[in-house]
Amino acid sequence: MSLLDIYLQKNEKKRYDVFKQTGLSQQMLSSVNKKSVSSYSVTTIQAIAKTVKKNAGTVLDELLALEKENAYFEVFNGEDLLLAFNN
């Protein structure tokens, strides 16, 4: 499972929420999903920060910490399971 999805899940959000709140395309979010945090653009970090209502520095620090700890995606329902399966 991608780091972006794990981070958003921990903040009770989904990629769709980022799209709806910021207009960042779902194609962009999908491509970010396959990258390491160090390759996220400033625009992407800012969009995530706006969605989770944190500042961009905090979001970057938390994403880097998750990447370092090799975090995992938790499945709580069928929608989460489908998302995990597709990724």
C-alpha positions as CSV (number, residue, x, y, z in Angstrom):
1,M,0.0,0.0,0.0
2,S,1.3,3.5,-0.8
3,L,2.6,5.9,1.8
4,L,0.1,8.6,0.7
5,D,-2.9,6.4,1.3
6,I,-1.5,5.3,4.7
7,Y,-0.9,8.9,5.7
8,L,-4.3,10.0,4.6
9,Q,-6.0,7.1,6.4
10,K,-4.2,8.0,9.6
11,N,-5.8,11.5,9.1
12,E,-9.2,10.1,8.3
13,K,-9.0,11.2,4.6
14,K,-8.7,9.7,1.2
15,R,-7.2,10.8,-2.1
16,Y,-10.6,11.8,-3.2
17,D,-10.8,14.3,-0.3
18,V,-7.5,15.9,-1.5
19,F,-9.0,16.2,-5.0
20,K,-12.2,17.7,-3.9
21,Q,-10.7,20.2,-1.5
22,T,-7.7,21.3,-3.6
23,G,-8.4,20.4,-7.2
24,L,-5.2,18.4,-7.5
25,S,-6.0,15.9,-10.2
26,Q,-6.6,12.3,-9.3
27,Q,-4.1,11.3,-11.9
28,M,-1.4,13.3,-10.1
29,L,-2.3,11.7,-6.8
30,S,-2.2,8.3,-8.4
31,S,1.3,9.0,-9.7
32,V,2.5,10.3,-6.4
33,N,1.2,7.1,-4.8
34,K,4.0,5.3,-6.5
35,K,6.9,7.6,-5.4
36,S,9.0,8.2,-2.4
37,V,8.3,11.2,-0.2
38,S,11.5,12.9,-1.4
39,S,10.0,13.2,-4.9
40,Y,6.7,14.7,-3.8
41,S,6.3,18.2,-5.2
42,V,5.7,21.3,-3.0
43,T,2.2,21.6,-4.6
44,T,1.4,18.0,-3.6
45,I,2.6,18.5,0.0
46,Q,0.6,21.8,0.2
47,A,-2.6,20.1,-1.1
48,I,-2.2,17.3,1.4
49,A,-1.6,19.8,4.2
50,K,-4.7,21.8,3.3
51,T,-6.8,18.6,3.2
52,V,-5.6,17.4,6.7
53,K,-5.6,20.9,8.1
54,K,-1.9,21.0,9.0
55,N,1.0,23.0,7.8
56,A,3.2,21.7,5.0
57,G,6.2,21.2,7.2
58,T,4.3,19.1,9.6
59,V,2.9,17.0,6.8
60,L,6.4,16.5,5.3
61,D,7.8,15.5,8.6
62,E,5.0,13.0,9.3
63,L,5.3,11.5,5.8
64,L,9.1,11.1,6.2
65,A,8.5,9.4,9.6
66,L,6.0,7.0,8.1
67,E,8.3,6.2,5.3
68,K,11.1,5.5,7.7
69,E,9.0,3.2,10.0
70,N,7.6,1.3,7.0
71,A,4.0,1.9,8.0
72,Y,1.1,-0.2,6.9
73,F,-2.4,0.4,5.6
74,E,-5.2,-0.9,7.9
75,V,-8.4,-2.3,6.5
76,F,-11.6,-1.6,8.4
77,N,-14.2,-2.2,5.7
78,G,-14.8,-3.4,2.2
79,E,-13.9,-0.1,0.6
80,D,-10.5,-0.1,2.4
81,L,-9.9,-3.7,1.3
82,L,-10.7,-2.8,-2.3
83,L,-8.3,0.2,-2.2
84,A,-5.5,-2.0,-0.7
85,F,-6.1,-4.7,-3.2
86,N,-6.0,-2.3,-6.2
87,N,-2.7,-0.8,-4.9
